[in-house]
Amino acid sequence: MDIMMPNMSGVEVLKKLREEKVNIPVIALTADAIEGQEEKYISEGFVDYIAKPFNREQIKIKLDKIFKKK
């Protein structure tokens, strides 16, 4: 999920999903790539973090990691 969206941040959307008991893995997707941001988004409830710009292989690696856990 993109962190910076027009009407609501990705963090806000994730909180609303959790309030509604929607339990799906959500990866933070952001240009906010300074040191410490990955930990910040993980602590907000995202299962992982991808910094922009990204490529297909990075997404594949993250998805493989998430879905091999289940």
All heavy atoms as TSV, in Angstrom:
chain	resi	resn	atom	element	x	y	z
A	1	MET	N	N	0.840	-1.169	0.000
A	1	MET	CA	C	0.000	0.000	0.000
A	1	MET	C	C	0.888	1.235	0.000
A	1	MET	O	O	1.835	1.330	0.777
A	1	MET	CB	C	-0.876	-0.006	1.243
A	1	MET	CG	C	-1.751	1.224	1.327
A	1	MET	SD	S	-2.865	1.205	2.722
A	1	MET	CE	C	-3.704	-0.342	2.506
A	2	ASP	N	N	0.543	2.156	-0.879
A	2	ASP	CA	C	1.289	3.409	-0.937
A	2	ASP	C	C	1.039	4.188	0.351
A	2	ASP	O	O	-0.077	4.228	0.863
A	2	ASP	CB	C	0.839	4.230	-2.147
A	2	ASP	CG	C	1.862	5.281	-2.559
A	2	ASP	OD1	O	2.713	5.640	-1.735
A	2	ASP	OD2	O	1.785	5.735	-3.698
A	3	ILE	N	N	2.059	4.783	0.890
A	3	ILE	CA	C	1.935	5.549	2.130
A	3	ILE	C	C	1.311	6.915	1.871
A	3	ILE	O	O	0.480	7.377	2.643
A	3	ILE	CB	C	3.311	5.694	2.818
A	3	ILE	CG1	C	3.838	4.324	3.247
A	3	ILE	CG2	C	3.238	6.644	4.002
A	3	ILE	CD1	C	2.958	3.569	4.218
A	4	MET	N	N	1.684	7.551	0.780
A	4	MET	CA	C	1.171	8.898	0.490
A	4	MET	C	C	0.095	8.833	-0.590
A	4	MET	O	O	0.400	8.798	-1.777
A	4	MET	CB	C	2.305	9.812	0.064
A	4	MET	CG	C	3.316	10.035	1.137
A	4	MET	SD	S	4.515	11.247	0.593
A	4	MET	CE	C	4.846	12.045	2.143
A	5	MET	N	N	-1.159	8.823	-0.146
A	5	MET	CA	C	-2.292	8.810	-1.068
A	5	MET	C	C	-3.077	10.112	-0.886
A	5	MET	O	O	-2.921	10.784	0.131
A	5	MET	CB	C	-3.168	7.594	-0.794
A	5	MET	CG	C	-2.415	6.290	-1.025
A	5	MET	SD	S	-3.444	4.828	-0.876
A	5	MET	CE	C	-3.805	4.798	0.866
A	6	PRO	N	N	-3.918	10.467	-1.833
A	6	PRO	CA	C	-4.572	11.784	-1.803
A	6	PRO	C	C	-5.455	12.074	-0.589
A	6	PRO	O	O	-5.343	13.116	0.022
A	6	PRO	CB	C	-5.414	11.812	-3.073
A	6	PRO	CG	C	-4.938	10.704	-3.917
A	6	PRO	CD	C	-4.213	9.738	-3.042
A	7	ASN	N	N	-6.332	11.168	-0.215
A	7	ASN	CA	C	-7.306	11.466	0.833
A	7	ASN	C	C	-6.965	10.900	2.204
A	7	ASN	O	O	-7.481	11.373	3.211
A	7	ASN	CB	C	-8.693	10.972	0.420
A	7	ASN	CG	C	-9.193	11.686	-0.808
A	7	ASN	OD1	O	-9.050	12.901	-0.934
A	7	ASN	ND2	N	-9.748	10.942	-1.739
A	8	MET	N	N	-6.141	9.879	2.221
A	8	MET	CA	C	-5.828	9.217	3.471
A	8	MET	C	C	-4.460	8.548	3.321
A	8	MET	O	O	-4.163	7.984	2.272
A	8	MET	CB	C	-6.909	8.160	3.743
A	8	MET	CG	C	-6.862	7.551	5.097
A	8	MET	SD	S	-8.174	6.302	5.336
A	8	MET	CE	C	-9.646	7.243	5.073
A	9	SER	N	N	-3.650	8.606	4.348
A	9	SER	CA	C	-2.340	7.969	4.258
A	9	SER	C	C	-2.489	6.453	4.328
A	9	SER	O	O	-3.499	5.936	4.822
A	9	SER	CB	C	-1.427	8.439	5.391
A	9	SER	OG	O	-1.787	7.809	6.612
A	10	GLY	N	N	-1.484	5.762	3.860
A	10	GLY	CA	C	-1.486	4.309	3.947
A	10	GLY	C	C	-1.564	3.830	5.387
A	10	GLY	O	O	-2.188	2.806	5.681
A	11	VAL	N	N	-0.955	4.566	6.302
A	11	VAL	CA	C	-1.011	4.217	7.723
A	11	VAL	C	C	-2.460	4.307	8.214
A	11	VAL	O	O	-2.946	3.414	8.926
A	11	VAL	CB	C	-0.073	5.120	8.558
A	11	VAL	CG1	C	-0.251	4.876	10.042
A	11	VAL	CG2	C	1.378	4.912	8.148
A	12	GLU	N	N	-3.161	5.361	7.822
A	12	GLU	CA	C	-4.569	5.522	8.227
A	12	GLU	C	C	-5.444	4.405	7.647
A	12	GLU	O	O	-6.315	3.869	8.345
A	12	GLU	CB	C	-5.105	6.875	7.779
A	12	GLU	CG	C	-4.475	8.044	8.506
A	12	GLU	CD	C	-4.844	9.378	7.878
A	12	GLU	OE1	O	-4.798	9.498	6.635
A	12	GLU	OE2	O	-5.184	10.289	8.649
A	13	VAL	N	N	-5.212	4.067	6.383
A	13	VAL	CA	C	-5.986	2.995	5.756
A	13	VAL	C	C	-5.732	1.677	6.480
A	13	VAL	O	O	-6.669	0.922	6.780
A	13	VAL	CB	C	-5.658	2.861	4.256
A	13	VAL	CG1	C	-6.328	1.631	3.662
A	13	VAL	CG2	C	-6.076	4.102	3.501
A	14	LEU	N	N	-4.479	1.389	6.800
A	14	LEU	CA	C	-4.148	0.155	7.501
A	14	LEU	C	C	-4.849	0.106	8.860
A	14	LEU	O	O	-5.406	-0.925	9.247
A	14	LEU	CB	C	-2.637	0.008	7.672
A	14	LEU	CG	C	-2.194	-1.273	8.362
A	14	LEU	CD1	C	-2.593	-2.503	7.554
A	14	LEU	CD2	C	-0.693	-1.245	8.597
A	15	LYS	N	N	-4.859	1.211	9.586
A	15	LYS	CA	C	-5.543	1.257	10.885
A	15	LYS	C	C	-7.036	0.978	10.721
A	15	LYS	O	O	-7.625	0.232	11.506
A	15	LYS	CB	C	-5.319	2.606	11.561
A	15	LYS	CG	C	-3.929	2.752	12.123
A	15	LYS	CD	C	-3.726	4.090	12.792
A	15	LYS	CE	C	-2.278	4.193	13.258
A	15	LYS	NZ	N	-1.994	5.491	13.864
A	16	LYS	N	N	-7.652	1.555	9.686
A	16	LYS	CA	C	-9.077	1.315	9.442
A	16	LYS	C	C	-9.337	-0.148	9.080
A	16	LYS	O	O	-10.312	-0.739	9.526
A	16	LYS	CB	C	-9.601	2.233	8.355
A	16	LYS	CG	C	-9.743	3.671	8.826
A	16	LYS	CD	C	-10.572	4.483	7.858
A	16	LYS	CE	C	-10.760	5.888	8.347
A	16	LYS	NZ	N	-11.657	5.999	9.487
A	17	LEU	N	N	-8.460	-0.733	8.283
A	17	LEU	CA	C	-8.597	-2.151	7.958
A	17	LEU	C	C	-8.548	-3.005	9.214
A	17	LEU	O	O	-9.355	-3.925	9.393
A	17	LEU	CB	C	-7.494	-2.595	6.989
A	17	LEU	CG	C	-7.608	-2.125	5.553
A	17	LEU	CD1	C	-6.337	-2.445	4.791
A	17	LEU	CD2	C	-8.815	-2.752	4.876
A	18	ARG	N	N	-7.618	-2.715	10.084
A	18	ARG	CA	C	-7.481	-3.487	11.329
A	18	ARG	C	C	-8.689	-3.279	12.241
A	18	ARG	O	O	-9.138	-4.227	12.894
A	18	ARG	CB	C	-6.181	-3.122	12.057
A	18	ARG	CG	C	-4.914	-3.436	11.275
A	18	ARG	CD	C	-4.799	-4.905	10.881
A	18	ARG	NE	N	-3.548	-5.174	10.202
A	18	ARG	CZ	C	-3.459	-5.702	8.989
A	18	ARG	NH1	N	-4.546	-6.005	8.317
A	18	ARG	NH2	N	-2.293	-5.926	8.446
A	19	GLU	N	N	-9.218	-2.066	12.293
A	19	GLU	CA	C	-10.430	-1.799	13.084
A	19	GLU	C	C	-11.604	-2.631	12.577
A	19	GLU	O	O	-12.454	-3.049	13.358
A	19	GLU	CB	C	-10.800	-0.313	13.028
A	19	GLU	CG	C	-9.896	0.583	13.826
A	19	GLU	CD	C	-10.150	2.065	13.567
A	19	GLU	OE1	O	-11.103	2.422	12.829
A	19	GLU	OE2	O	-9.368	2.876	14.101
A	20	GLU	N	N	-11.635	-2.841	11.268
A	20	GLU	CA	C	-12.700	-3.636	10.649
A	20	GLU	C	C	-12.387	-5.135	10.691
A	20	GLU	O	O	-13.105	-5.934	10.106
A	20	GLU	CB	C	-12.918	-3.193	9.198
A	20	GLU	CG	C	-13.418	-1.767	9.063
A	20	GLU	CD	C	-14.820	-1.589	9.621
A	20	GLU	OE1	O	-15.649	-2.504	9.476
A	20	GLU	OE2	O	-15.067	-0.524	10.219
A	21	LYS	N	N	-11.321	-5.488	11.383
A	21	LYS	CA	C	-10.892	-6.892	11.542
A	21	LYS	C	C	-10.469	-7.541	10.228
A	21	LYS	O	O	-10.561	-8.742	10.059
A	21	LYS	CB	C	-11.981	-7.740	12.207
A	21	LYS	CG	C	-12.504	-7.177	13.504
A	21	LYS	CD	C	-11.453	-7.171	14.573
A	21	LYS	CE	C	-12.065	-6.760	15.902
A	21	LYS	NZ	N	-11.286	-5.835	16.656
A	22	VAL	N	N	-10.015	-6.723	9.281
A	22	VAL	CA	C	-9.476	-7.240	8.026
A	22	VAL	C	C	-8.017	-7.600	8.295
A	22	VAL	O	O	-7.199	-6.746	8.614
A	22	VAL	CB	C	-9.582	-6.200	6.889
A	22	VAL	CG1	C	-8.916	-6.716	5.627
A	22	VAL	CG2	C	-11.028	-5.822	6.640
A	23	ASN	N	N	-7.735	-8.877	8.204
A	23	ASN	CA	C	-6.402	-9.358	8.561
A	23	ASN	C	C	-5.678	-9.894	7.323
A	23	ASN	O	O	-5.648	-11.095	7.073
A	23	ASN	CB	C	-6.497	-10.440	9.639
A	23	ASN	CG	C	-5.139	-10.779	10.200
A	23	ASN	OD1	O	-4.215	-9.984	10.134
A	23	ASN	ND2	N	-5.008	-11.975	10.732
A	24	ILE	N	N	-5.161	-8.956	6.528
A	24	ILE	CA	C	-4.387	-9.326	5.345
A	24	ILE	C	C	-2.995	-8.714	5.481
A	24	ILE	O	O	-2.835	-7.664	6.101
A	24	ILE	CB	C	-5.060	-8.844	4.040
A	24	ILE	CG1	C	-5.266	-7.326	4.064
A	24	ILE	CG2	C	-6.370	-9.575	3.817
A	24	ILE	CD1	C	-5.724	-6.746	2.749
A	25	PRO	N	N	-1.985	-9.353	4.927
A	25	PRO	CA	C	-0.649	-8.757	4.982
A	25	PRO	C	C	-0.579	-7.528	4.077
A	25	PRO	O	O	-1.043	-7.564	2.939
A	25	PRO	CB	C	0.268	-9.873	4.491
A	25	PRO	CG	C	-0.608	-10.831	3.774
A	25	PRO	CD	C	-2.001	-10.651	4.289
A	26	VAL	N	N	-0.019	-6.453	4.594
A	26	VAL	CA	C	0.091	-5.206	3.831
A	26	VAL	C	C	1.544	-4.730	3.879
A	26	VAL	O	O	2.127	-4.596	4.952
A	26	VAL	CB	C	-0.841	-4.109	4.405
A	26	VAL	CG1	C	-0.721	-2.829	3.589
A	26	VAL	CG2	C	-2.287	-4.588	4.439
A	27	ILE	N	N	2.096	-4.473	2.706
A	27	ILE	CA	C	3.464	-3.970	2.575
A	27	ILE	C	C	3.402	-2.460	2.386
A	27	ILE	O	O	2.635	-1.967	1.569
A	27	ILE	CB	C	4.170	-4.609	1.364
A	27	ILE	CG1	C	4.256	-6.133	1.530
A	27	ILE	CG2	C	5.569	-4.004	1.173
A	27	ILE	CD1	C	4.734	-6.845	0.287
A	28	ALA	N	N	4.213	-1.737	3.135
A	28	ALA	CA	C	4.323	-0.286	2.963
A	28	ALA	C	C	5.151	-0.006	1.721
A	28	ALA	O	O	6.245	-0.537	1.552
A	28	ALA	CB	C	4.984	0.347	4.182
A	29	LEU	N	N	4.619	0.832	0.842
A	29	LEU	CA	C	5.303	1.232	-0.381
A	29	LEU	C	C	5.484	2.744	-0.320
A	29	LEU	O	O	4.507	3.481	-0.251
A	29	LEU	CB	C	4.457	0.842	-1.590
A	29	LEU	CG	C	4.958	1.247	-2.956
A	29	LEU	CD1	C	6.292	0.590	-3.251
A	29	LEU	CD2	C	3.938	0.857	-4.006
A	30	THR	N	N	6.735	3.205	-0.314
A	30	THR	CA	C	6.944	4.627	-0.066
A	30	THR	C	C	8.253	5.153	-0.631
A	30	THR	O	O	9.217	4.408	-0.785
A	30	THR	CB	C	6.904	4.910	1.453
A	30	THR	OG1	O	7.063	6.297	1.689
A	30	THR	CG2	C	7.966	4.136	2.200
A	31	ALA	N	N	8.266	6.439	-0.899
A	31	ALA	CA	C	9.501	7.131	-1.264
A	31	ALA	C	C	10.226	7.605	-0.009
A	31	ALA	O	O	11.326	8.141	-0.081
A	31	ALA	CB	C	9.193	8.319	-2.171
A	32	ASP	N	N	9.622	7.391	1.144
A	32	ASP	CA	C	10.187	7.768	2.438
A	32	ASP	C	C	11.250	6.734	2.803
A	32	ASP	O	O	10.994	5.794	3.546
A	32	ASP	CB	C	9.065	7.800	3.480
A	32	ASP	CG	C	9.504	8.374	4.801
A	32	ASP	OD1	O	10.641	8.871	4.900
A	32	ASP	OD2	O	8.695	8.326	5.748
A	33	ALA	N	N	12.445	6.911	2.244
A	33	ALA	CA	C	13.471	5.888	2.333
A	33	ALA	C	C	14.646	6.270	3.226
A	33	ALA	O	O	15.732	5.724	3.084
A	33	ALA	CB	C	13.970	5.550	0.932
A	34	ILE	N	N	14.431	7.187	4.147
A	34	ILE	CA	C	15.538	7.542	5.039
A	34	ILE	C	C	15.691	6.479	6.120
A	34	ILE	O	O	14.777	5.697	6.378
A	34	ILE	CB	C	15.350	8.948	5.657
A	34	ILE	CG1	C	14.077	9.027	6.482
A	34	ILE	CG2	C	15.373	10.020	4.587
A	34	ILE	CD1	C	13.923	10.330	7.243
A	35	GLU	N	N	16.851	6.464	6.728
A	35	GLU	CA	C	17.157	5.469	7.747
A	35	GLU	C	C	16.114	5.475	8.860
A	35	GLU	O	O	15.681	6.524	9.330
A	35	GLU	CB	C	18.538	5.758	8.340
A	35	GLU	CG	C	19.026	4.669	9.261
A	35	GLU	CD	C	20.445	4.900	9.731
A	35	GLU	OE1	O	21.233	5.519	8.986
A	35	GLU	OE2	O	20.751	4.467	10.846
A	36	GLY	N	N	15.693	4.285	9.253
A	36	GLY	CA	C	14.736	4.136	10.335
A	36	GLY	C	C	13.295	4.036	9.896
A	36	GLY	O	O	12.417	3.671	10.690
A	37	GLN	N	N	13.010	4.339	8.639
A	37	GLN	CA	C	11.619	4.323	8.180
A	37	GLN	C	C	11.059	2.907	8.070
A	37	GLN	O	O	9.887	2.684	8.365
A	37	GLN	CB	C	11.474	5.075	6.861
A	37	GLN	CG	C	11.756	6.547	6.981
A	37	GLN	CD	C	10.956	7.194	8.100
A	37	GLN	OE1	O	9.732	7.184	8.097
A	37	GLN	NE2	N	11.651	7.738	9.085
A	38	GLU	N	N	11.887	1.962	7.671
A	38	GLU	CA	C	11.404	0.582	7.586
A	38	GLU	C	C	10.889	0.130	8.950
A	38	GLU	O	O	9.777	-0.400	9.065
A	38	GLU	CB	C	12.499	-0.359	7.095
A	38	GLU	CG	C	12.036	-1.792	6.992
A	38	GLU	CD	C	13.049	-2.711	6.350
A	38	GLU	OE1	O	14.167	-2.271	6.009
A	38	GLU	OE2	O	12.697	-3.888	6.176
A	39	GLU	N	N	11.666	0.368	9.987
A	39	GLU	CA	C	11.256	-0.017	11.336
A	39	GLU	C	C	9.979	0.709	11.756
A	39	GLU	O	O	9.106	0.140	12.403
A	39	GLU	CB	C	12.380	0.267	12.338
A	39	GLU	CG	C	13.612	-0.590	12.149
A	39	GLU	CD	C	14.545	-0.117	11.025
A	39	GLU	OE1	O	14.346	0.993	10.469
A	39	GLU	OE2	O	15.465	-0.888	10.682
A	40	LYS	N	N	9.886	1.973	11.379
A	40	LYS	CA	C	8.691	2.767	11.708
A	40	LYS	C	C	7.439	2.135	11.114
A	40	LYS	O	O	6.437	1.951	11.811
A	40	LYS	CB	C	8.860	4.192	11.178
A	40	LYS	CG	C	7.607	5.038	11.262
A	40	LYS	CD	C	7.790	6.363	10.544
A	40	LYS	CE	C	6.443	7.025	10.303
A	40	LYS	NZ	N	6.546	8.204	9.456
A	41	TYR	N	N	7.489	1.800	9.832
A	41	TYR	CA	C	6.307	1.251	9.175
A	41	TYR	C	C	5.984	-0.164	9.662
A	41	TYR	O	O	4.814	-0.516	9.808
A	41	TYR	CB	C	6.436	1.324	7.656
A	41	TYR	CG	C	6.396	2.756	7.170
A	41	TYR	CD1	C	7.482	3.351	6.556
A	41	TYR	CD2	C	5.261	3.535	7.372
A	41	TYR	CE1	C	7.449	4.674	6.138
A	41	TYR	CE2	C	5.221	4.863	6.965
A	41	TYR	CZ	C	6.313	5.418	6.349
A	41	TYR	OH	O	6.262	6.739	5.953
A	42	ILE	N	N	6.987	-0.938	9.952
A	42	ILE	CA	C	6.757	-2.269	10.525
A	42	ILE	C	C	6.055	-2.115	11.876
A	42	ILE	O	O	5.099	-2.834	12.179
A	42	ILE	CB	C	8.078	-3.052	10.670
A	42	ILE	CG1	C	8.752	-3.279	9.309
A	42	ILE	CG2	C	7.851	-4.377	11.414
A	42	ILE	CD1	C	8.026	-4.140	8.326
A	43	SER	N	N	6.497	-1.154	12.677
A	43	SER	CA	C	5.868	-0.946	13.990
A	43	SER	C	C	4.425	-0.438	13.863
A	43	SER	O	O	3.625	-0.609	14.777
A	43	SER	CB	C	6.701	0.011	14.848
A	43	SER	OG	O	6.583	1.343	14.393
A	44	GLU	N	N	4.100	0.183	12.729
A	44	GLU	CA	C	2.732	0.647	12.482
A	44	GLU	C	C	1.806	-0.508	12.103
A	44	GLU	O	O	0.602	-0.339	12.053
A	44	GLU	CB	C	2.712	1.691	11.358
A	44	GLU	CG	C	3.377	2.997	11.694
A	44	GLU	CD	C	2.504	3.910	12.544
A	44	GLU	OE1	O	1.353	3.558	12.840
A	44	GLU	OE2	O	2.995	4.989	12.900
A	45	GLY	N	N	2.382	-1.679	11.811
A	45	GLY	CA	C	1.562	-2.844	11.488
A	45	GLY	C	C	1.737	-3.404	10.090
A	45	GLY	O	O	1.110	-4.404	9.737
A	46	PHE	N	N	2.558	-2.757	9.278
A	46	PHE	CA	C	2.839	-3.304	7.948
A	46	PHE	C	C	3.720	-4.541	8.111
A	46	PHE	O	O	4.539	-4.609	9.026
A	46	PHE	CB	C	3.547	-2.261	7.076
A	46	PHE	CG	C	2.665	-1.105	6.703
A	46	PHE	CD1	C	2.618	0.040	7.488
A	46	PHE	CD2	C	1.857	-1.170	5.582
A	46	PHE	CE1	C	1.794	1.107	7.161
A	46	PHE	CE2	C	1.025	-0.100	5.241
A	46	PHE	CZ	C	0.997	1.036	6.036
A	47	VAL	N	N	3.567	-5.508	7.217
A	47	VAL	CA	C	4.367	-6.722	7.321
A	47	VAL	C	C	5.748	-6.564	6.706
A	47	VAL	O	O	6.655	-7.336	7.016
A	47	VAL	CB	C	3.662	-7.957	6.712
A	47	VAL	CG1	C	2.381	-8.268	7.451
A	47	VAL	CG2	C	3.417	-7.787	5.232
A	48	ASP	N	N	5.891	-5.572	5.840
A	48	ASP	CA	C	7.198	-5.325	5.214
A	48	ASP	C	C	7.192	-3.934	4.616
A	48	ASP	O	O	6.214	-3.197	4.742
A	48	ASP	CB	C	7.494	-6.378	4.149
A	48	ASP	CG	C	8.980	-6.731	4.092
A	48	ASP	OD1	O	9.820	-5.822	4.313
A	48	ASP	OD2	O	9.300	-7.893	3.826
A	49	TYR	N	N	8.284	-3.591	3.949
A	49	TYR	CA	C	8.529	-2.227	3.480
A	49	TYR	C	C	9.281	-2.288	2.161
A	49	TYR	O	O	10.224	-3.076	2.027
A	49	TYR	CB	C	9.375	-1.540	4.553
A	49	TYR	CG	C	10.035	-0.249	4.183
A	49	TYR	CD1	C	9.426	0.969	4.448
A	49	TYR	CD2	C	11.305	-0.229	3.607
A	49	TYR	CE1	C	10.053	2.172	4.155
A	49	TYR	CE2	C	11.938	0.972	3.300
A	49	TYR	CZ	C	11.299	2.158	3.581
A	49	TYR	OH	O	11.917	3.348	3.294
A	50	ILE	N	N	8.838	-1.502	1.192
A	50	ILE	CA	C	9.562	-1.366	-0.080
A	50	ILE	C	C	9.705	0.124	-0.372
A	50	ILE	O	O	8.721	0.864	-0.374
A	50	ILE	CB	C	8.819	-2.045	-1.247
A	50	ILE	CG1	C	8.663	-3.548	-1.005
A	50	ILE	CG2	C	9.561	-1.793	-2.560
A	50	ILE	CD1	C	7.850	-4.257	-2.076
A	51	ALA	N	N	10.938	0.539	-0.612
A	51	ALA	CA	C	11.205	1.936	-0.944
A	51	ALA	C	C	11.131	2.127	-2.458
A	51	ALA	O	O	11.533	1.262	-3.229
A	51	ALA	CB	C	12.585	2.344	-0.436
A	52	LYS	N	N	10.569	3.263	-2.853
A	52	LYS	CA	C	10.539	3.646	-4.271
A	52	LYS	C	C	11.873	4.274	-4.640
A	52	LYS	O	O	12.465	4.932	-3.797
A	52	LYS	CB	C	9.428	4.665	-4.519
A	52	LYS	CG	C	8.037	4.160	-4.301
A	52	LYS	CD	C	7.067	5.304	-4.544
A	52	LYS	CE	C	5.659	4.957	-4.210
A	52	LYS	NZ	N	4.748	6.097	-4.422
A	53	PRO	N	N	12.328	4.151	-5.840
A	53	PRO	CA	C	11.782	3.302	-6.894
A	53	PRO	C	C	12.087	1.836	-6.598
A	53	PRO	O	O	13.069	1.514	-5.922
A	53	PRO	CB	C	12.501	3.773	-8.147
A	53	PRO	CG	C	13.803	4.296	-7.661
A	53	PRO	CD	C	13.536	4.850	-6.278
A	54	PHE	N	N	11.266	0.964	-7.101
A	54	PHE	CA	C	11.423	-0.463	-6.872
A	54	PHE	C	C	11.284	-1.183	-8.203
A	54	PHE	O	O	10.909	-0.591	-9.202
A	54	PHE	CB	C	10.391	-0.979	-5.868
A	54	PHE	CG	C	8.985	-0.748	-6.328
A	54	PHE	CD1	C	8.320	-1.703	-7.081
A	54	PHE	CD2	C	8.320	0.420	-6.014
A	54	PHE	CE1	C	7.028	-1.485	-7.516
A	54	PHE	CE2	C	7.022	0.651	-6.440
A	54	PHE	CZ	C	6.376	-0.306	-7.196
A	55	ASN	N	N	11.600	-2.471	-8.184
A	55	ASN	CA	C	11.449	-3.261	-9.403
A	55	ASN	C	C	10.646	-4.524	-9.100
A	55	ASN	O	O	10.364	-4.833	-7.950
A	55	ASN	CB	C	12.810	-3.581	-10.035
A	55	ASN	CG	C	13.696	-4.397	-9.123
A	55	ASN	OD1	O	13.254	-5.370	-8.511
A	55	ASN	ND2	N	14.963	-4.016	-9.001
A	56	ARG	N	N	10.292	-5.234	-10.130
A	56	ARG	CA	C	9.467	-6.440	-9.986
A	56	ARG	C	C	10.114	-7.475	-9.085
A	56	ARG	O	O	9.431	-8.141	-8.310
A	56	ARG	CB	C	9.215	-7.074	-11.347
A	56	ARG	CG	C	8.349	-6.260	-12.238
A	56	ARG	CD	C	8.386	-6.833	-13.614
A	56	ARG	NE	N	7.083	-7.338	-13.973
A	56	ARG	CZ	C	6.813	-7.855	-15.140
A	56	ARG	NH1	N	7.758	-7.964	-16.045
A	56	ARG	NH2	N	5.611	-8.280	-15.412
A	57	GLU	N	N	11.411	-7.623	-9.219
A	57	GLU	CA	C	12.115	-8.634	-8.425
A	57	GLU	C	C	12.009	-8.334	-6.928
A	57	GLU	O	O	11.830	-9.236	-6.121
A	57	GLU	CB	C	13.582	-8.740	-8.859
A	57	GLU	CG	C	14.347	-9.837	-8.162
A	57	GLU	CD	C	13.812	-11.246	-8.415
A	57	GLU	OE1	O	13.138	-11.481	-9.437
A	57	GLU	OE2	O	14.069	-12.119	-7.575
A	58	GLN	N	N	12.102	-7.067	-6.553
A	58	GLN	CA	C	11.968	-6.703	-5.138
A	58	GLN	C	C	10.589	-7.078	-4.611
A	58	GLN	O	O	10.467	-7.591	-3.496
A	58	GLN	CB	C	12.207	-5.206	-4.950
A	58	GLN	CG	C	13.645	-4.795	-5.137
A	58	GLN	CD	C	13.774	-3.287	-5.179
A	58	GLN	OE1	O	13.246	-2.636	-6.073
A	58	GLN	NE2	N	14.481	-2.744	-4.206
A	59	ILE	N	N	9.562	-6.815	-5.392
A	59	ILE	CA	C	8.205	-7.165	-4.967
A	59	ILE	C	C	8.053	-8.680	-4.884
A	59	ILE	O	O	7.486	-9.203	-3.927
A	59	ILE	CB	C	7.153	-6.549	-5.915
A	59	ILE	CG1	C	7.154	-5.036	-5.732
A	59	ILE	CG2	C	5.773	-7.136	-5.643
A	59	ILE	CD1	C	6.230	-4.298	-6.649
A	60	LYS	N	N	8.580	-9.389	-5.858
A	60	LYS	CA	C	8.498	-10.852	-5.842
A	60	LYS	C	C	9.152	-11.416	-4.594
A	60	LYS	O	O	8.598	-12.300	-3.936
A	60	LYS	CB	C	9.135	-11.439	-7.091
A	60	LYS	CG	C	9.037	-12.948	-7.149
A	60	LYS	CD	C	9.739	-13.500	-8.357
A	60	LYS	CE	C	9.657	-15.006	-8.469
A	60	LYS	NZ	N	9.803	-15.776	-7.265
A	61	ILE	N	N	10.318	-10.920	-4.243
A	61	ILE	CA	C	11.027	-11.397	-3.050
A	61	ILE	C	C	10.180	-11.170	-1.799
A	61	ILE	O	O	10.049	-12.057	-0.952
A	61	ILE	CB	C	12.405	-10.701	-2.929
A	61	ILE	CG1	C	13.339	-11.216	-4.025
A	61	ILE	CG2	C	13.012	-10.914	-1.544
A	61	ILE	CD1	C	14.607	-10.398	-4.200
A	62	LYS	N	N	9.599	-9.986	-1.681
A	62	LYS	CA	C	8.768	-9.672	-0.508
A	62	LYS	C	C	7.536	-10.570	-0.451
A	62	LYS	O	O	7.188	-11.097	0.612
A	62	LYS	CB	C	8.327	-8.205	-0.511
A	62	LYS	CG	C	9.459	-7.209	-0.487
A	62	LYS	CD	C	10.165	-7.174	0.837
A	62	LYS	CE	C	11.207	-6.063	0.841
A	62	LYS	NZ	N	11.814	-5.871	2.133
A	63	LEU	N	N	6.846	-10.751	-1.583
A	63	LEU	CA	C	5.658	-11.596	-1.599
A	63	LEU	C	C	5.991	-13.050	-1.302
A	63	LEU	O	O	5.275	-13.718	-0.548
A	63	LEU	CB	C	4.936	-11.470	-2.945
A	63	LEU	CG	C	4.303	-10.117	-3.215
A	63	LEU	CD1	C	3.746	-10.070	-4.638
A	63	LEU	CD2	C	3.220	-9.795	-2.206
A	64	ASP	N	N	7.096	-13.544	-1.859
A	64	ASP	CA	C	7.525	-14.914	-1.559
A	64	ASP	C	C	7.787	-15.070	-0.066
A	64	ASP	O	O	7.383	-16.066	0.541
A	64	ASP	CB	C	8.789	-15.273	-2.338
A	64	ASP	CG	C	8.528	-15.536	-3.809
A	64	ASP	OD1	O	7.344	-15.669	-4.211
A	64	ASP	OD2	O	9.518	-15.591	-4.573
A	65	LYS	N	N	8.430	-14.106	0.522
A	65	LYS	CA	C	8.727	-14.141	1.960
A	65	LYS	C	C	7.441	-14.178	2.787
A	65	LYS	O	O	7.307	-14.961	3.708
A	65	LYS	CB	C	9.565	-12.909	2.328
A	65	LYS	CG	C	9.892	-12.776	3.782
A	65	LYS	CD	C	10.676	-11.486	4.008
A	65	LYS	CE	C	10.661	-11.089	5.466
A	65	LYS	NZ	N	11.251	-9.766	5.658
A	66	ILE	N	N	6.490	-13.332	2.433
A	66	ILE	CA	C	5.233	-13.260	3.188
A	66	ILE	C	C	4.427	-14.534	3.059
A	66	ILE	O	O	3.954	-15.095	4.046
A	66	ILE	CB	C	4.382	-12.052	2.709
A	66	ILE	CG1	C	5.052	-10.760	3.131
A	66	ILE	CG2	C	2.964	-12.136	3.251
A	66	ILE	CD1	C	4.479	-9.532	2.455
A	67	PHE	N	N	4.262	-15.042	1.857
A	67	PHE	CA	C	3.366	-16.155	1.664
A	67	PHE	C	C	3.994	-17.516	1.934
A	67	PHE	O	O	3.289	-18.501	2.093
A	67	PHE	CB	C	2.720	-16.090	0.273
A	67	PHE	CG	C	1.758	-14.944	0.196
A	67	PHE	CD1	C	2.045	-13.820	-0.550
A	67	PHE	CD2	C	0.581	-14.964	0.930
A	67	PHE	CE1	C	1.164	-12.749	-0.590
A	67	PHE	CE2	C	-0.306	-13.890	0.902
A	67	PHE	CZ	C	-0.011	-12.784	0.139
A	68	LYS	N	N	5.303	-17.580	2.072
A	68	LYS	CA	C	5.944	-18.826	2.497
A	68	LYS	C	C	5.776	-19.033	3.998
A	68	LYS	O	O	5.917	-20.139	4.481
A	68	LYS	CB	C	7.418	-18.828	2.123
A	68	LYS	CG	C	7.635	-19.087	0.653
A	68	LYS	CD	C	9.093	-19.152	0.305
A	68	LYS	CE	C	9.233	-19.387	-1.184
A	68	LYS	NZ	N	10.618	-19.426	-1.608
A	69	LYS	N	N	5.469	-17.987	4.724
A	69	LYS	CA	C	5.258	-18.078	6.173
A	69	LYS	C	C	3.962	-18.807	6.495
A	69	LYS	O	O	3.781	-19.311	7.578
A	69	LYS	CB	C	5.203	-16.680	6.809
A	69	LYS	CG	C	6.518	-15.985	6.841
A	69	LYS	CD	C	6.355	-14.651	7.546
A	69	LYS	CE	C	7.662	-13.912	7.623
A	69	LYS	NZ	N	7.498	-12.628	8.292
A	70	LYS	N	N	3.030	-18.808	5.569
A	70	LYS	CA	C	1.690	-19.361	5.861
A	70	LYS	C	C	1.576	-20.790	5.447
A	70	LYS	O	O	2.253	-21.329	4.696
A	70	LYS	CB	C	0.640	-18.508	5.157
A	70	LYS	CG	C	0.690	-17.111	5.701
A	70	LYS	CD	C	-0.514	-16.329	5.299
A	70	LYS	CE	C	-0.378	-14.963	5.917
A	70	LYS	NZ	N	-1.460	-14.498	6.621
